[in-house]
Amino acid sequence: MPYIAVEAHLPGITGLLEYRKDTAQPIRELTQILLRGESTLTEGERELIATVTSNGNECKFCTAAHTAAADIFLGETETSACIKTDIESAPLSEKMKALLVIADKIRESGRSVKPEHVERARAAGATDLEIHDTVLIAALFCLYNRYVDGLATALPDSPAYFDMLAERLKNHGYMRLPQGYDHLKKNQQ
């Protein structure tokens, strides 16, 4: 049961973002820029950064949501499953593995990122912008994970919710739907 009154048909982060739309707007905008904006990292790779961070923080809602989104963008499920247990065994480029290690270190603490982590990423071809964005995405998802779990938001009743959410993230990004989310009420009845 959430610690504050949020709409029951909006589990996880969506209910919190609807609860306080004025604070949600800048967070949504930053997320949209980082995960859907121009980047040399694919949308799927950026969703993997969100996944590895959320999984490490044990945030069930965010892990499930961004795993589903990564799976849609990648067109398979093996990669997201691998990064949640062993980044090094994932079917990814050395650059992406190095960036995911940096994201996982950020999850622990910003000070956990060491020069050797950054040098590994650079040696594998990562640009300074890719390193920057990896750190910022991981830091942003630490915020999201703590926001979701700190207010004890609910998980959806059905795992299929995450497939629907992933489709919405793929097709509409991270900005609020213009019509809002009342259409989801019918799924709760």
Helices and strands as residue ranges (DSSP letters): H 12-19, H 21-36, H 43-56, H 60-74, H 78-83, G 87-89, H 94-108, G 110-112, H 115-123, H 128-150, H 160-172, G 182-184, H 185-188
